[in-house]
Amino acid sequence: MTFASDNCGPAHPRIIEALARANDGYAASYGADDLMAQTRARLREIFEAPEAMVHLVATGTAANALALATLAQPWQTIYCTPLAHINCDECQAPEFYTGGCKLSLVGEADKMTPTELSAAIAEAGHGNVHVAQPGPVSLTQVTEMGRLYTLEELQALSGVAAAHGLPVHLDGARFANALVALGCTPAEMTWKAGIDAVSFGGTKNGCLGVEAVIVFNPVHSWEFELRRKRAGHLFSKHRFLSAQMLAYLADDLWLDMARAANARAARLAEGLRSLPDCAFLAEPQANMIFATLPRATHQRLHAAGAPYGLRAGQLDGADPAEPLSMRLVCDWSVSEAAIDSFVEAARG
């Protein structure tokens, strides 16, 4: 009954098998391996972008920070939401790798609107040498509250950015979960919606540790390569990243795992709705659930051995009825039996 994070789940056996195959013999280093050539071709095919820049790194933080560094100038500001991973969970890596970009927070939580973005850009000191200049817009899909931007919302936000000559980055750590939830194509959720670069996640969705940075204008490719090397994120035995990503994409494994994770989260949400004291903080749309339960229920669940995160409040407290908020995350490996056991333990 582990719902702490999709980072905590196992890698899919097919990913492990691909790594074992890649470990047989020798291969060219630093991304010159044949598996990388196949991966690049496959991602270009999937995204309907034959000229796109495709590079691999091992972490989502590296993917986001290096992508933004490639799109931004050090004297610019990056527009993101207050709950964006780049603002809350990356230890100022974007600021570090961009050489000093600041972050301008737009909206109130995990999503921004075109009106809010327009206002934030309008408030910037255009042409004022004393202040940061407008820079990239960074959106997250799935958001940090488990919600989705519709294709229309992405297009509208990208349109605002384009009107000011600003590029748009998409943090797609849970890209596959969003894609299957929306029922669209990768192209429709990225460059066709005005996205310039995407951090295409694999780690949270069954890989051991690999993310792809896809930039749709290949003019940035050499700069990204230099930044990746300078940052210490160019793997020498690069084939072990390539092998993961290629196996991830083969036979739509990435989509199958995302569908499984989303389906398990939907089952879990359905079970939680049957509890009289459960309140959702956001409507679940992919593989994450944010809700509240009374302290006594949390205590019962933890006693039953169900790891997950409390977002606010302490497990130990005087008031057993006090609602405490939680985050529950399902990955591809969570079983229906585990979900049913969790709901039964919560019911008491």
Residue, then its C-alpha position, 0 to 999 in steps of 0.5 A: m500500500t505505498f502511495a508516497s510517490d511514483n519515484c518510489g516505484p520499481a522500474h519495469p522489467r522490460i527496462i531492466e532487461a534492456l539495460a542487461r542487453a546494453n551491458d553486453g559488450y562495448a558501445a560508443s560513449y557520450g551519446a554516440d551509441d547506436l541505441m541513442a540514434q534509434t532513440r532520437a529517431r523514435l522520439r522524432e517520429i512520436f512527436e512528428a518533429p523530424e528536426a527536433m533536438v533530442h538529448l538525454v539526462a538522468t534527472g528531471t531537475a537536469a532536464n528542466a534546468l538545462a532546457l531553460a538555460t538553453l532558452a533563457q538569457p541570464w538577465q531574464t526572468i522565467y514565468c512559472t506558477p508558485l507550486a512549479h517544481i522549478n520553484c519549490d523542489e529544485c534547489q535553485a537549479p534553474e537559477f544556477y544553470t541559467g546563470g542567474c535568471k530569476l523566477s516570476l510567479v504567476g497565478e496562485a497555485d499550480k496553474m496560470t491563466p492567460t490573463e494572469l500571464s499577460a499581466a505579469i509580462a506587462e508588469a516587467g521592466h521592458g527595456n529598463v536596464h535596472v531590472a530583469q527582462p521577460g524570458p521563458v514561460s514554464l508550464t507543468q503537465v501534469t501539474e503539481m496538484g494532479r491537474l491538467y492543462t487542456l490543449e486549448e489552455l496550452q495554446a492560449l498561454s503559448g499565444v500570450a508568450a508568442a505575442h511577446g516573443l517569449p519561448v515556452h517550456l513544458d515540464g513533462a515529468r508526468f508527460a505520459n500520464a497527461l497524454v493518455a488522460l487528454g487522449c491527444t498526440p505528443a505533437e498536439m500537446t507540445w509544438k502544435a500547441g506552441i511549446d518550444a521545449v519539453s522535459f519528457g519524463g521517464t523516471k516517474n513512469g517506470c524507468l530507472g532514471v532517464e529524461a529526454v529534453i526535446v527542443f523543437n528548434p534544432v538551432h539550440s542543439w549545440e548550445f544544449e550539448l555544451r551546457r549539458k557537458r559543462a554541468g556534468h550531466l553528459f554520461s560517458k556510458h550513455r548507452f545505459l540512458s539510451a537503452q532505458m528510453l528506447a525500451y520505454l518507447a518500444d511497443d507503447l510501454w510508456l503509454d501502457m504504464a501511464r494508463a495503468a497508473n491513471a486507472r489505479a488512481a481513478r480506482l483509489a479516488e472512487g474508493l475515497r469518495s465513499l468515505p464520509d470525511c474525505a474531501f478532495l483539494a483538486e479533482p483527480q485527473a491523472n495519477m495523483i490525488f490531493a485530499t483531506l482525511p481526519r487525523a484519526t484516519h491517517q493514524r489508522l492508515h499509517a498503523a496499517g503500513a501505508p506510506y504516503g505524504l502528509r502535506a500539512g499538519q502533524l500525525d500526532g495531535a490532540d484533535p482526532a477529527e482535524p482534517l489533514s491534507m495528503r498526497l497519494v500517487c499511483d505508479w504503474s505497479v500499484s495493484e488493485a488489491a493494494i488500493d482496496s486494502f488502503v480504502e478498507a483500512a481508511r474506513g476502519 
